[in-house]
């Protein structure tokens, strides 16, 4: 049985690495795979080291207060601009933690907010996005208030002045900024925000939908040592110290997909348990899901609040090529990138000439092959 488990684990990693080759346009060498495995192992050890510090009353209260302040601002804005009354979830109204509260009753083991390992960038990254706290651009969907605490895995301390890059698809599974998606020159559901002195960054968006072969997720990249340009609107990447994906609990996705506009999504969504990237993160001992609360406990359509702690290695520098998986060098079309200009005359991000269909088909074959072989081994 031990041999079987080891073999199946190795097989899945091999299949997944095949997918990553397609997704990134370059073969992973044994040395690169070994380095990545070492990074994941170090992250796990860092999580164990930082666990107590991340769960102190001061840190928990600070996260909760930042999240709830964001919610309160959102509720007041809805009332003022749209006349919408929201009955705020009691969990989002707390201003501090009572001295009598047992912390594990609010944050049971394993902690909801944990350090996250490095994951693949994904096929739809685009640079030169706006620095802004609201990335919706009137795209329809259940509104999402996201608060992340960025922590240095080496010291367990929060990291201020990190520029966090966010990007994800629409409720129908479409990314902006890519010709293959019919969205070249568009910037919706993309943007950057810096962490404050408390290491926390907040952004307003919508709950993403899904595209063929993937579960619902949000891409993030944390940048350091870059330069703010264009009158404070843009950020030139210096060092990329964390690349990852944020996930939603399966129970939350199941509720969201019953609501408009998500019911109009015709793509086949895989569950979290079937998603290779989700399993890669969860399989390292981390809690892969964000901590989620519906803002109005009686009406799911009025928004979602999400929090998570994201660990970064400030000494690391992962290459972040835009649109990984597009062309021969993970850079879009045959000639690399094609620049376009937006309607307001500003330079838009490059467009991708070829898309993620190859990535998704390889991912599907990898998961299917793994499932079949698992059945063959465990069924006898």
Legacy VTK file of the C-alpha trace (Angstrom):
# vtk DataFile Version 3.0
C-alpha trace
ASCII
DATASET POLYDATA
POINTS 380 float
0.000 0.000 0.000
2.845 2.379 0.807
4.367 1.665 -2.609
0.986 2.241 -4.275
0.456 5.585 -2.543
3.961 6.713 -3.383
3.564 5.647 -6.991
0.213 7.395 -7.386
1.549 10.593 -5.810
4.542 10.554 -8.134
2.283 9.839 -11.097
-0.004 12.762 -10.304
2.944 15.130 -9.926
4.298 13.931 -13.254
0.960 14.501 -14.956
0.606 17.890 -13.300
4.093 18.884 -14.384
3.106 17.931 -17.951
0.243 20.385 -17.651
2.569 23.065 -16.290
4.813 22.588 -19.311
1.849 23.389 -21.554
0.713 26.221 -19.309
4.066 27.949 -19.219
5.548 27.029 -22.560
8.828 25.725 -21.075
9.966 22.356 -19.763
10.513 22.078 -16.024
13.945 20.592 -15.377
14.532 18.139 -12.512
16.501 20.866 -10.737
13.585 23.300 -11.064
11.096 20.741 -9.780
13.392 19.911 -6.864
13.763 23.604 -6.027
10.011 24.049 -6.097
9.501 21.009 -3.839
12.032 22.467 -1.415
10.152 25.776 -1.434
6.891 24.007 -0.538
8.579 22.055 2.268
10.074 25.246 3.667
6.680 26.938 3.502
5.143 24.115 5.521
7.809 24.439 8.182
7.337 28.209 8.213
3.624 27.732 8.734
4.269 25.604 11.800
6.730 28.185 13.101
4.412 31.141 12.524
1.161 29.505 13.605
1.088 30.816 17.174
2.109 34.312 16.152
-0.572 34.522 13.472
-3.216 33.542 16.015
-2.453 36.024 18.764
-5.435 38.071 19.907
-3.825 41.261 18.589
-3.326 39.876 15.074
-6.777 38.275 14.915
-8.449 41.450 16.118
-6.531 43.622 13.658
-7.593 41.456 10.706
-11.172 41.387 11.878
-11.353 45.147 12.370
-9.908 45.908 8.914
-12.319 43.500 7.264
-15.329 44.818 9.174
-14.403 48.445 8.492
-14.363 47.592 4.771
-17.790 45.981 5.147
-19.207 48.975 7.009
-17.959 51.375 4.339
-19.552 49.152 1.678
-22.893 49.011 3.543
-23.014 52.783 3.979
-22.167 53.341 0.306
-24.948 50.989 -0.792
-27.439 52.824 1.404
-26.306 56.263 0.258
-25.993 55.628 -3.487
-28.546 52.903 -4.174
-30.927 53.020 -1.220
-30.132 49.389 -0.446
-30.561 48.277 3.161
-28.264 45.482 4.304
-28.818 43.514 7.487
-25.163 43.009 8.324
-24.073 39.545 9.365
-23.360 39.684 13.158
-19.938 38.125 12.549
-19.033 41.202 10.490
-20.183 43.712 13.108
-17.668 42.810 15.836
-15.256 45.620 16.691
-13.044 43.665 19.083
-12.655 40.239 20.621
-14.196 39.845 24.039
-11.766 38.742 26.726
-14.046 35.782 27.357
-13.958 34.587 23.754
-12.040 31.347 23.164
-10.007 32.024 20.034
-10.321 28.456 18.753
-14.100 28.879 18.703
-13.671 31.608 16.075
-10.639 30.213 14.277
-10.602 26.417 14.702
-7.655 24.248 13.672
-6.441 24.204 11.038
-6.578 28.022 10.959
-8.771 29.490 8.245
-6.116 32.075 7.355
-2.813 30.349 6.681
0.390 30.784 4.735
0.027 29.928 1.068
2.619 28.134 -1.073
3.719 29.312 -4.494
1.494 28.208 -7.375
1.626 28.679 -11.156
0.866 32.133 -12.494
-1.862 30.912 -14.816
-2.552 31.614 -18.487
-4.080 35.099 -18.182
-1.653 37.415 -16.403
-1.243 40.901 -17.921
1.079 43.668 -16.701
0.641 47.443 -16.464
-2.692 47.386 -14.667
-4.065 50.305 -12.651
-3.408 50.823 -8.958
-6.977 50.930 -7.626
-9.051 49.581 -4.752
-12.106 48.717 -6.872
-11.468 46.551 -9.927
-15.083 45.819 -10.964
-15.661 48.370 -13.757
-19.416 47.648 -13.591
-18.920 43.949 -14.379
-21.976 42.106 -12.968
-21.630 39.580 -10.178
-21.909 39.090 -6.427
-19.744 41.811 -4.894
-16.611 40.652 -3.069
-14.741 42.508 -0.332
-11.322 40.904 0.005
-8.810 41.536 2.815
-5.401 39.825 2.861
-2.672 40.027 5.477
0.773 39.636 3.907
3.325 37.932 6.153
7.045 37.234 5.715
7.487 33.484 6.165
11.038 34.051 7.390
10.127 36.357 10.286
6.365 35.809 10.756
5.965 39.589 10.721
3.608 41.545 8.482
5.092 43.122 5.361
4.124 46.749 4.593
4.444 48.402 1.184
3.917 45.208 -0.827
2.069 45.825 -4.094
-0.466 43.040 -4.527
-1.636 42.222 -8.049
-5.176 40.790 -8.436
-6.776 39.286 -11.534
-9.636 36.876 -12.189
-12.392 36.019 -14.654
-15.974 37.293 -14.884
-19.028 35.378 -13.695
-19.060 33.764 -17.151
-15.382 32.749 -17.097
-13.929 35.514 -19.292
-10.644 37.359 -18.613
-9.944 40.913 -19.715
-6.926 42.063 -21.778
-6.723 39.087 -24.148
-7.603 38.892 -27.818
-8.506 35.212 -27.518
-11.158 36.235 -24.979
-12.398 39.074 -27.187
-11.281 41.578 -24.547
-8.022 43.057 -25.870
-7.485 46.517 -24.371
-9.980 45.909 -21.536
-8.864 46.064 -17.900
-11.843 44.837 -15.863
-11.244 42.632 -12.825
-7.543 43.513 -12.721
-5.664 45.893 -10.474
-3.089 46.438 -7.767
-3.175 47.703 -4.196
-0.391 48.184 -1.608
-0.357 46.765 1.888
-0.507 49.252 4.761
1.741 49.401 7.792
-0.312 46.532 9.238
0.503 44.355 6.216
-3.149 44.271 5.154
-4.435 44.986 1.655
-8.096 45.306 0.687
-9.816 45.293 -2.687
-13.386 45.318 -3.979
-14.330 43.021 -6.842
-16.919 40.343 -7.654
-16.931 36.642 -6.901
-15.385 35.053 -10.014
-17.134 32.486 -12.113
-15.272 29.577 -13.676
-13.993 28.415 -17.023
-13.682 24.951 -18.505
-11.645 22.592 -16.355
-11.098 24.900 -13.342
-12.782 25.649 -10.068
-13.510 29.221 -8.934
-10.287 31.062 -8.033
-8.492 34.422 -7.857
-4.898 34.972 -8.983
-2.535 37.117 -6.921
1.096 38.170 -7.141
2.917 40.169 -4.466
5.562 42.610 -5.740
8.308 44.415 -3.841
10.967 46.976 -4.777
9.015 48.268 -7.759
8.274 51.825 -8.904
4.970 53.705 -8.972
4.596 55.632 -12.236
1.985 57.587 -14.216
0.980 60.009 -11.459
0.499 57.135 -9.058
-1.716 55.073 -11.365
0.690 52.347 -12.483
3.376 50.122 -10.979
6.575 48.894 -12.607
7.396 45.440 -11.245
10.634 45.118 -9.294
10.675 41.777 -7.503
7.890 39.181 -7.494
8.032 37.381 -4.163
4.792 35.420 -4.182
2.559 33.993 -6.887
-0.594 32.166 -5.946
-4.278 31.477 -6.182
-7.063 32.053 -3.670
-9.970 29.615 -3.429
-13.527 29.595 -2.104
-15.065 26.806 0.007
-16.993 24.363 -2.171
-20.164 25.009 -0.157
-19.964 28.735 -0.979
-19.424 28.095 -4.696
-22.438 25.778 -4.742
-24.567 28.595 -3.356
-23.134 31.244 -5.678
-23.649 29.195 -8.848
-27.424 29.139 -8.199
-27.565 32.943 -8.502
-27.568 35.278 -11.498
-25.432 35.979 -13.466
-23.585 32.748 -12.598
-26.496 30.589 -13.769
-25.723 31.806 -17.302
-22.213 30.325 -17.212
-22.238 27.372 -19.635
-18.718 26.138 -18.816
-18.336 22.901 -16.913
-16.992 23.723 -13.453
-14.880 21.145 -11.722
-15.222 20.929 -7.957
-12.413 21.961 -5.647
-11.625 18.294 -5.057
-11.213 17.767 -8.817
-9.054 20.841 -9.429
-5.342 20.108 -9.793
-4.112 23.461 -8.496
-6.481 23.370 -5.525
-5.239 19.910 -4.599
-1.637 21.026 -5.031
-2.135 23.743 -2.435
-4.349 21.763 -0.054
-2.064 18.749 -0.371
0.855 20.591 1.225
-0.975 20.807 4.553
-2.424 24.282 4.035
-6.031 25.345 4.303
-6.685 26.284 0.692
-9.994 28.116 1.221
-10.434 31.730 2.214
-12.520 32.584 5.289
-15.883 33.587 3.804
-18.914 35.418 5.228
-22.013 36.575 3.364
-22.388 40.273 4.207
-26.160 39.951 4.667
-26.802 36.584 6.272
-30.350 36.555 4.850
-29.525 37.619 1.289
-26.510 36.109 -0.463
-26.855 38.507 -3.413
-25.753 41.484 -1.291
-22.094 40.573 -1.175
-19.348 38.404 0.279
-16.445 39.254 2.620
-13.286 37.134 2.382
-10.037 37.100 4.362
-6.793 35.151 4.296
-3.197 35.344 5.454
-0.723 35.018 2.590
2.873 34.161 3.346
5.615 35.435 1.069
9.326 34.761 0.982
10.797 38.255 0.669
14.071 36.721 -0.478
12.462 34.890 -3.416
11.965 36.239 -6.923
9.689 34.219 -9.191
9.616 35.183 -12.876
6.235 36.608 -13.831
5.795 36.505 -17.598
2.537 38.026 -18.785
-0.014 35.627 -20.211
2.025 32.534 -19.382
1.097 29.776 -21.778
0.331 31.871 -24.824
3.124 31.347 -27.312
6.456 29.599 -27.695
7.980 31.406 -24.750
4.822 31.893 -22.721
4.515 35.358 -24.201
1.476 35.284 -26.432
1.715 35.033 -30.182
4.556 33.972 -32.450
6.317 37.290 -32.023
5.834 37.523 -28.293
3.597 40.478 -27.483
1.309 42.749 -29.426
0.599 46.126 -27.876
-2.743 47.825 -28.309
-4.099 51.214 -27.314
-7.230 51.721 -25.245
-10.040 54.083 -26.210
-8.682 56.776 -23.891
-5.279 56.701 -25.587
-3.327 54.955 -22.826
-1.110 51.989 -23.518
-2.973 48.738 -22.909
-1.399 45.476 -21.822
-0.196 43.120 -24.524
-2.810 40.824 -26.025
-2.489 37.093 -26.245
-2.746 35.570 -29.697
-3.356 32.026 -28.485
-5.302 31.053 -25.428
-5.728 28.649 -22.585
-7.541 25.859 -24.466
-4.388 23.747 -24.744
-3.682 24.255 -21.058
-7.185 23.157 -20.124
-7.175 20.110 -22.393
-3.857 18.907 -20.981
-5.113 19.527 -17.439
-8.257 17.538 -18.208
-6.264 14.645 -19.637
-3.923 14.649 -16.642
-6.742 14.534 -14.106
-8.658 11.939 -16.123
-5.597 9.712 -16.492
-4.848 9.988 -12.794
-8.442 9.099 -11.905
-8.423 6.035 -14.174
-5.100 4.745 -12.868
-6.138 5.376 -9.275
-9.209 3.236 -9.870
-7.133 0.478 -11.415
-4.747 0.381 -8.462
-7.205 0.828 -5.623
-9.946 -1.248 -7.184
-7.930 -4.476 -7.006
LINES 1 381
380 0 1 2 3 4 5 6 7 8 9 10 11 12 13 14 15 16 17 18 19 20 21 22 23 24 25 26 27 28 29 30 31 32 33 34 35 36 37 38 39 40 41 42 43 44 45 46 47 48 49 50 51 52 53 54 55 56 57 58 59 60 61 62 63 64 65 66 67 68 69 70 71 72 73 74 75 76 77 78 79 80 81 82 83 84 85 86 87 88 89 90 91 92 93 94 95 96 97 98 99 100 101 102 103 104 105 106 107 108 109 110 111 112 113 114 115 116 117 118 119 120 121 122 123 124 125 126 127 128 129 130 131 132 133 134 135 136 137 138 139 140 141 142 143 144 145 146 147 148 149 150 151 152 153 154 155 156 157 158 159 160 161 162 163 164 165 166 167 168 169 170 171 172 173 174 175 176 177 178 179 180 181 182 183 184 185 186 187 188 189 190 191 192 193 194 195 196 197 198 199 200 201 202 203 204 205 206 207 208 209 210 211 212 213 214 215 216 217 218 219 220 221 222 223 224 225 226 227 228 229 230 231 232 233 234 235 236 237 238 239 240 241 242 243 244 245 246 247 248 249 250 251 252 253 254 255 256 257 258 259 260 261 262 263 264 265 266 267 268 269 270 271 272 273 274 275 276 277 278 279 280 281 282 283 284 285 286 287 288 289 290 291 292 293 294 295 296 297 298 299 300 301 302 303 304 305 306 307 308 309 310 311 312 313 314 315 316 317 318 319 320 321 322 323 324 325 326 327 328 329 330 331 332 333 334 335 336 337 338 339 340 341 342 343 344 345 346 347 348 349 350 351 352 353 354 355 356 357 358 359 360 361 362 363 364 365 366 367 368 369 370 371 372 373 374 375 376 377 378 379
